Amino acid sequence: MGVNLLKFLNMKNVILFFFLIFASNDVLCQSNLDKYTGQFSDKELRHLLRRTMFGATLEDMKYFKGKSMDEVLDQLLSFQPEPDPPIWHTATNPFTDALKVGEPWINTSAARMWNVSGLNLNTSYWWTGRMLKQDKNIREKMILFFENHLPSNNGKDVVGYQKFYYERIKLLSEYSVGNYKELINKICTNAAMMTYLDHKANAAYKIQNNQEIPLRPNENFARELQEIYTVGKGLKNNEQLFLESDVIAASKILTGWHTCNIINKDNDHNITSYINRWCKDGANWTVQFAPAMHSRENKQFSSHYNNALINYEPGANGGQEEINQLIDLLFSRKETSENLARKIYRFFVYSFITDETERDVIQPMAKMLREGVNGGKPYDLKDILKVLLSSEHFYDKENIGVMIKNPADFIIGTFRTLGAKYLADTTRQNGGDLVNYGIYGHYPNAYAMMSGTGINLANVPDVAGYPAYYQYPDYHHHWLNAQTLRVRKAHISLQKSSTDSINFSGIITIGQKNIINYRPWDKHILFAFVEQLNNQEDVEQFVQQNIDHFLVTDLSDKEKLKLKNILNDIGSPKLWKDAWTDYKTSTNGGYAAVRQKLYFFYDALFSYAEFQLM
């Protein structure tokens, strides 16, 4: 039996890729945004938590069990206080005395260092830690939504100083269930975005030989502001929704803003002189507005915007006043609400939008965004998310278990569904400082695993985001190819394949002492997880609980029998019930036999295609 099982598992690995690539392309769903009135069982709860958080832990399920859908959503969509800022995590400190192990650095001189990869990674590890330790809340999932929809990239001038990288994440966190229109207004003068899209020193004039010479403003941000963040490309990518003249007009509105962190003597805009003249508080590396560098023209828009004219606003507040008018203009367009509705839908529900879905879901969502939900403020994300996540459409069986997990859902979600706990390591000392601040101990591993499977935090590959959320017709299938599937398999494998040379770094097998403490006594993660289940000795209940927790759909009786046979037949000759009883009742026996059975069982369970879906 064991040989046939291993052949079966190898066959599943071969066909898994093809199953996921071709599955679910033709989902047709007739339901709409009417509120879901069916049973809100564990199945619906898991579906909701998988889509709004990175995996659902046993503790999450226990906490929410018995609550109504509205009660669960009220907590998921509640505003949460911001976590503590990043702390420096290692005694290795080649940069500045401001970096102290276990202490925040964001308000020290370290925050103003340019192009420091160590701090860059430190902030990424902190971000990874937020995801791993997330509250019972949608906030961390929304930050990733914004990171895809409003991307930045710390590879471009490292997004400026490290403070800018941190402040960008903090801004996205602040507006996770806030107002989208207000967020876009803030993004216009966000230092990280200004660096990424080339308007960190966007001037309408330069001074040369004491003469003021007009410049053509950089148009990058003005273009993406319309094409991606607001109006969009329309339902069809070749649909013309604005003109080049609208890009130019918007770029003039955005002139005069700059980040006080630029040292570039060779810049032909005479940036050094510009900064020396206009950066009044350069020591704090803030975003500032220089009225003399702001375009004094009136800004004329095309018929796509009803030939609107935004007049030049003089004075210290003129730049922000013109931005306010620009944002009002962009959000007056019906297409802005439609574009946002489709982005939200593709991230939380499904990649493919059928004609029926466009009519019955997207258009009603867009109307509610424009007008506000039940008298609420237009473009409030909390309100529209509650409508979508409590709808008949969201809980339609055709929308459950049909999305391929993105790398964050796959990696972070696996850690969390296994119940990993993170405890500070206070044992290793060096002159009074911790050598390796333990609360960051495993974040680099999770961060690297996400990067290896397709999401490198703060390094979105394109200004349009990840292809999985916009590139027709493959969409979420972009997450999987021959290489990324191998890497995913390596990360969830419990035993290294003798035929695959890929680096073996399984999530379960790296749980070593002082890297991850799953429990205060460093118990193996599988044992720590299994001990939280009910009636572990009952093989049928054991198999079913694991299927329910880790897979998006139930398995057939035939597949369940295979899993039960693994527990009963592989390794120790004892049946699962007897092996588990020995482990629980013996002071020093039974561990090895149960561990071997668990390794084979979870290796098989995680090889199912249903584990790759959510």
N, C-alpha and C positions, 0 to 999 in steps of 0.2 A: 504493500500500500504506500509506504514512504517514497519509494522510487517513482511511482506514478504521480504522487503529489508534487514532487520536485519538478517533474516534467511539466505538470500542469502550471506550476508557478512560472517556469521559464516561458511557457507559451503565453501566459498572461502578460509578461513583460514585453513580449514581441508585439502583441496586438494592442496593447494599451494605447500607444501613440495614435494608431489609426482609429481606434474607437473614439478618442477624444477629438480628433481632427474633424471627423465626419458627423459626430453626434450633435443633435439639437440645432442644425442649421435651419430647419423649416418649422420652428415653433410658431404656431398660429394660436392666438389667444383672443377669445371673444369677450373676456371680462373687461370691466372698466374701473373707474375710480370710486364707484360706490363703496361704502364701508363694508369690510368683511364681517359677515354675520355667522360664519360657520364656527365649528368647534376650535377653540384655541388650545390645542393639545401640545404635548412635548414636541411633536413634529413641527408645528407652526412656530413654536418658541425657538427651537434650534435654527430654523430657517431665518428668522428675524435676527437672532444674535450673530449667526455666521455672516450675514450681509452688513451688519452695522458695527461689528467688532471683529477683531482678528481671532477667530476661533471662540468656542464657548467652553469654558471649563466646567467640571462637575460642580464646582462651587457656584458658578454663575447659574447653572440650571437649578440647583437647589434653592438659591436665593429668589429666583423669579417664579419658580413653580407655584402654581395656584393663584398667581396674580392675573388680572385681566389684561387683555392686549393694550388697553388704554393706560393702565398702570405701568406696564413695562415700557411703553413708548414714552410716557412722561418722564421716566427716569433716564432712558437712553438719550432723550433730547433735552435734558436739563443742562443749564449752564454750570460748568465746573470751574473751580479756581485753578489758576495756572500752577503747574508743578514747579518745584524749585529749579533754578537755573543750573547749567552744567557745572560740574566740579572737575578739577584736575585729577587724573586717575593713576598717575605713575610718578615715581621718584625721578625718572629720566627727564631732565629739564634743561635742554640746551638753549632755551630761548630767553627767559627773563626770570628774575627773582620774584616776579609777581605770581608765578605759578606755584601754589602750595598744594601738596597732596591732600585730597579730601575737602578742599575749599573752593568756593565759586571763584571764577576769574573774570566774569563778564563785566564787572565794573572796575577792573584793574587796567594797568597799562597793556596787559596781554591782549585785551579786546581790540587794541588799535594796531596790532601787528599785521602786516600785509604778507599774504602768501605763506602761511605757516601750516604745513600739512598736518602737523601733530594736533594743533588746535582744531583744524578742520575735521579731522577724524574724531576728536573728542566730542565735538558737537553732534556728529553723526551717531556716535555711540549713545549719547544722551537721548537723541531722538529715538533710536532703537529701543532704549530702555523704557521710554514713555509708552511705546507700543506693547512691549512685553508686560509692563506693569499697569496697563490701562485700567481706568475705572470702568464701572458698568455703564458705559456711555459711548456715544457715537463720535466723540471729539477726535480721537486719534484716526479713525477711519476718514473723517472729513478733512483732516490735514492732508492725508494722502490723496483724497479727491482733488483738493486745491493744488497740491503739488503737481498733479497730472494736468489739470485744467489751466492753471496759472503758473507754469513751470519756471524754474530758475536753474542755474547750473553753477556750482561752486568751482568748476574748472575754468570759468571765464573770469580772470583776475581774482579767483577764489571768492567771487561775489564781493570783492572789496574786503574790508576788515572783518574779523570774526564776529564782532558785535552785530554786523549787518546780517550775517547768516542766522545767528540766534534770533534777532529781532524779526526776521521774516517768518520763522516757524511760530514765534509767539503771536504775530499778527494773524496768521492763518488759524491758530488755536483760538484766539479771541473771537473770531467771526465764524467758528465752526457751526454754530446754530444761530448766527446773527443775520444781519441784513446784507445781502449780496451787493446791492447797489452801493452801500457805504463801503464795503470792502474794496470794490473796484476803484472808488475814489481814493482810498488810502494807498492802494497799489500804485497809483500814478506817481506818488512821491515816496515810494519805499526804496531804500538805498540798494537792497539786493536786486530788485527788479530794474532799477535805474542802471546798475552796473551791467546786468545781463543783457539788457536791450538797448544799451548804448546812448542813454540820455542822462548820464550822470554829470555831464557838463554841456548840456544842450543849449547853446547860445545862439541868439539871432544876430549878434554883432561881435566883432573882435576889434581890438585896438591895435593899430599898426602905425608907427610914426606919429603917435598922438592923434590919429585919424580913426573915426569909427567906420568900419567896413562891414556891410551886410553879409550874412552867412546864410546858407541853406541849412535849416535844422535837420538833424538826423531823424529819419522817418520810421525807424524800426519799431519803436514802441507804439507809435500812432497807428501803424498798420496792424500790429497784432492786437491792439486794444479793440479794433473794430472787427477784424477777421476771425479772431479766436475767442476773446473774452466777452464780447457783447453781441454785435449784429450777426457775426458768423458768416458762413458761406452759403447758408440756405440749405434747403432739403437736398439740392443737387449741387455738387461741388463747383460746377461751372456757372452757377447762378450769380449774377452780378448784383450785389446789394449795396455797394458804395463805389465811388470813383477814386482815381488817383488824386484828384483835386481835394477830396475829403481827407485823404491821408495827409496831404500837405497842410491843409487848414488845421487839422488836429495837432500836427507836429509843431506848428507855430504857437499854439496854445500852451504846449508843454515846455517852451523855452524859458530859460532863466533859472531853472532848478538844477542844483548840483550837489554832489557829495563832497564834503570838505576833507578829502583824503587823497588828492591826486598830486603826484609828483612826476611830471613828464616834460622835461625841458625841450624835447624835440617836437612836441605837438604843435602842428601848424595853426592851431587856434590860439596860440600863446596862452596855454592853460596856466602856466606858473604865474604869469602876471594876473590872470583872471582870478585865480584862487587867492593870491596875496591881496587882491583888491576887495574881493567880495566875501571871503570866508571870515566872518566876524568871530566865529567860535570854533576854529579849526581843531583846537586841542581836544574837543569832545566828539569830533568826527560825526557831525550831524548832517542832515539834509537841510539845505538853506535855499532861499529864493533871493536872486539878485535882480531887482526891477530894471536896472539899466541893460541887462542882457536879455530881457524879455521882449518879444516881438511887439512893436507898436502898431502893427497893421490890424485892421479889422479882419476877422476870419470868416470867409464865405464858404458855405457848404452847398452841395449840389441838390438837384431835385429829389434825390433819394432821401434827403432830410428836409424836404419842402423848402429848399433854398434858404435855410436858416442862416442868420448872420449873428456871429458872436463878436461884439465890439471889444476893442482894446480897453482894458481896465487898468488905469495907472495906479501907482502906489504900492506899498509893501504888501498889501493883501490882494493886489490885482491878479497875480498868478493863480492863487487858489480860487478866486471868484470866477475866473474863466474856466478853470477845471470843473467847478461845480456846474456851470452852464453846459459844458461839453458832456458831462456825465448825464445830466438831465436830457440832453438831446439824444444820446445813444440809447438811453432807457425809454425814450418815447417811442422807439421802434418796436413794433410787434415782434420782429425777428429776434430781438434780444431775448425775450422771454422764451421763444421757441428753441433757440440755441441752448439756453441753460437747461430747459426741461429735458432735451435730448441727452445732454451731458450727464445729468443726474440719473436719468433712466438707464443709460448704458453702464453706469458705474454700479448702481444698486440693484438693477433688475435683470437686464439682458442686453446683449450687444445689438441684436438685429431688431429693427423697428419695422414692422409690417405696415401696410396701408391701414389695416384695422387699428393697430396700436397707435399710429399717428393720429387717427381720427378720434379714437375713444379714450386715449390716455394722454398723449403729448399735448394736443390742442387744449383739452380742459386744464391740464397742469399749467400751460403757458398763460391761459386766461387768468387763473388764480394767482400766478406770479405777478402779472401786470396789475391786477385789481386788488390783491390782498385776499387772504382766506377768511371768510366770514367777518368782513369788516376790519381785518387786520392790516398791517402795513404792507404795501407791495414789496415783493422780493425778500420777505422774511423767510429764511431757510428752514427754521424750526417748523413753521406752519405747513410749508409745502411738503417737507419730509414726512410729517405726521400723516398728511393726506395720503401720500404714496404708500407709506409703510403700513398703513391700516386698511388698504384697499383690497377689494376682491381680486384685482389683477395681481397684486403682489403675492397673494397666497394661492393663486391658481396653480394646480398641480403641474402645469406646463412650465412654470417659472421656478420650480423648486429643484435644485440639484442639476441645473443646466449650464452654469457658468464655470469655466475652468478657473481655478484659483490663481490669482496673481501671485508673484513670488512672496509678497508680504503676507498674504493670507495663507500661503502654503508653509512658509518657514515659521513666521511668528505664530500662526495659528496652530501649527503642530506642537511647538513648545508649550503653548497655553493649554491646548486640549489635554496634554499629558500632565499638566498641573505643576510645572516647574516653579519653584520658589526661589527668591533671590535674597540672600542674607549677607550683611556686611562681614567681611573678613577682618577681624581685629587682632589677628595673631602675629602677623609678620611685621616686625618693626625695624626701622633703620634711623637711628638718631631721633627717635620720637615720632617720626612720620611713618605712615603705612607705605610699604614698598609698592604694593599694588592694591589700590582701594577696591575692596572686594565687590562693592555694589555694581561696579562696572566690569567685573571679572569676565562675564560671559557675553556681554553686549557685542564685543568685536566679532565673536563667532557667529552670532545671529546676523549681524550686519554683513559679514563676508558671505554668508550663505545666501542672503537676499541678493547681493550683488552678482553672485555666480549664477543665479537663476533668472536675472533680468531686471531687478529694481535696485539701482544704486542711489541711495538717498541723496538728494540735492544734486544729482547728475542726470536729470531727465535728458534723453537722447535728442530731443527735438523741441523747438518752441511750441509745436502743436501737442506735445505730450507723448505718451506711450502709444505706439501704433495699435495696441490692443483695444484702445478706446475710440479710435477714429478711422482706422484704415480699412475701408471696405475692400473685399468681402470677408476677409479672414477674422478681423476683430480679435476676440479673446484667444483665438487659435495661435496668435503670434507668441503667446507665452510658451508654447511647446514646439520644439524641434528635436532632432535626433540628439543634439548635445544637451540642451536644457533638461530633457527628459532623463538622460543618464545622470545628470547632476542631481536632479530631484530624487531619483532612486537611491543615489549614494547617500544623500542626507537622511533618508528615512530607513536605510538598510541597517540591519543589526549584525550582518556578517559580510565581510568583504568577498566580492566575487573573484574567483581565480582567473576568470576570462576577461575581466575589465580592468584596464590600467588606470581608470579615473581615481583621483585622490579620494580615499575613504574617510569621510568625516561625518558619520552618522549622528543625528541629533541625540539619539538615545545613548550611544556608546561614548560620547564625550562628557558624560556627566561625572567627572572626576572631582574628588575633594578639592576645595578651594577654587574650583572653577564654577560649578553650580552646586549649591546646597539645596537639594530638593526637600530635605527635612533637616532639623538641627543635628540629627545623628547621621547625616550623609547616607541615608538609605538609597539604594538603587531606584532610579525613577520608575521603573516598571512595577516594582514592589510597592512603592509609595502610592502609585496610581491605583493598582489593583486593590489595595487595602481599603480604598474609598468606595468600592463597589459593594453591592449587596449580595449575600449568599454566594460568595466566590467559589465555594466548593461544588455548587450545582453547575455542571458544564453547560447545560442548555441556557440557563440564566446568564452565565458568564459570557457566552458567545453573543447572546442577544444584546446585552448591555453594551458591549464593545461595538457591535454593529451600529446600534442607535447613536452612540456617542461620536464615532469617527467617520461613519459613512453617511452619504446624503440620502440613500434609499436602502430599503431592506434587501436582503439577499434571498435567493431561492432556498428551498429546503435542501437541495442538492449541495449548494455551496456551504450552507451551514453545517451539513454533515462533514464536509471536508475539514472545516475548521475544528469541529469537535474531535475528529479523528487525530488531528495534529496534537491536541492536548492529551489525548488518551494514549496514543501509540508512539509518538516520537520521543527519543531520549530514554528516560527512565521507563522500565517496563510497567510501572504502576499507572493505574488510571489517574486522571486529573484529580478526582475527588480525594483519592488516597494520598497523592503527592502533596496536595495543598494542606490536607489535615496534618500530615507529618511536619510540614514547614511551620504550621501555626502552633503545634503542640510540643515540638521538640526544641530543646534549648540550643542545640548545635547541629541539627540535621535537617535535611529536606531542602535546604536553600538551593544547592546546585541543580537538583532535579527539576525544581519549579522554574528556576532561571532558564534552563535549557528549553523547557516547554514554552515559556513565555517568549523567548527569542524567536522560535520557529512560528509561533502563533501570530505575533505582531508583524513579523516579516511577511507572512501570508496576507494578513488583514490589510496592511498598507500597500500591498501590490495591486489591490482592486482599483479599477478605474474610478469607482465611486469615491475613493479617497482624494482624487485629484480635482473633484468637483465640489461646488458649493451652491 
